[in-house]
Amino acid sequence: MSNNSSTFDSIDKLLVRALDGDSRQSFNALERKLGIPAETIRYRIKGMLDSGVISHFITIINIGKLGISVHKVLLKLHNVDESRIQRIIERLKSHKMVNWVARLDGVFDIAFTIWIQGLRELSDFVDELKSSNRSYISRLCFAVNIDVEFFTREYTAKHRRSGQEITKFEAPRHPAKIDKTDLLIMRQICMDVRAATAELARKVGVAPETVAARLRRLRDAQLLCVHIS
């Protein structure tokens, strides 16, 4: 981003589009792809992070391949003020099964998604939710995510979207075979998408070559993809 933090120019747009397709690309890889000096790229990315144009980098995991399904939940509340709604939201944010939470304006007051591995987990979650908010929930609706597609931000550059630029996760069918090392690598890359391979290897306790090979295999199996937000 240029010195004027309000300016989002053509170079920034190219960088956002490139990072949105793969935010683990190194500065040198981006230089080769875009023809922009690596130091300029480093400076621009830092500027977009500092200004909030890019809030963070994220990893999208195809959780259906792990045998996990996604359920969207909508809550209509009553007998509540804004402070009570915020307390409910904070409780949801701290729950290990909740993936994201949104405050709504309209028919419903709160929306969130949960990741579950079976109907028993779903039943237990609903029982817990109703028990802790019995006086406040007037309506509760569920929707199961069967197929979810994530698109790159084509509005940032003059490109037409192609099917190859879509990231997708599906409802569970045939779970992929992964081991403890795969899970550890996926957990670490979810916490720090742009961490160097050597840093990931140190945290997981394996060789950098092992991490690089595992990441390639996980991507080839469409288990994970990395983007920006």
Stockholm file with secondary structure:
# STOCKHOLM 1.0

chainA/1-229         MSNNSSTFDSIDKLLVRALDGDSRQSFNALERKLGIPAETIRYRIKGMLDSGVISHFITIINIGKLGISVHKVLLKLHNVDESRIQRIIERLKSHKMVNWVARLDGVFDIAFTIWIQGLRELSDFVDELKSSNRSYISRLCFAVNIDVEFFTREYTAKHRRSGQEITKFEAPRHPAKIDKTDLLIMRQICMDVRAATAELARKVGVAPETVAARLRRLRDAQLLCVHIS
#=GR chainA/1-229 SS CCSSTTCCCHHHHHHHHHHHHCTTCCHHHHHHHHCCCHHHHHHHHHHHHHHTSSCCEEEEECGGGGTCEEEEEEEEECSCCHHHHHHHHHHHHTCTTEEEEEECCSSCSEEEEEEESSHHHHHHHHHHHHHHTTTTEEEEEEEEESEEEEECCGGGTTCCCCGGGEEEEECCSSCCCCCHHHHHHHHHHHHCTTCCHHHHHHHHTSCHHHHHHHHHHHHHTTCEEEEEC
#=GC SS_cons         CCSSTTCCCHHHHHHHHHHHHCTTCCHHHHHHHHCCCHHHHHHHHHHHHHHTSSCCEEEEECGGGGTCEEEEEEEEECSCCHHHHHHHHHHHHTCTTEEEEEECCSSCSEEEEEEESSHHHHHHHHHHHHHHTTTTEEEEEEEEESEEEEECCGGGTTCCCCGGGEEEEECCSSCCCCCHHHHHHHHHHHHCTTCCHHHHHHHHTSCHHHHHHHHHHHHHTTCEEEEEC
//
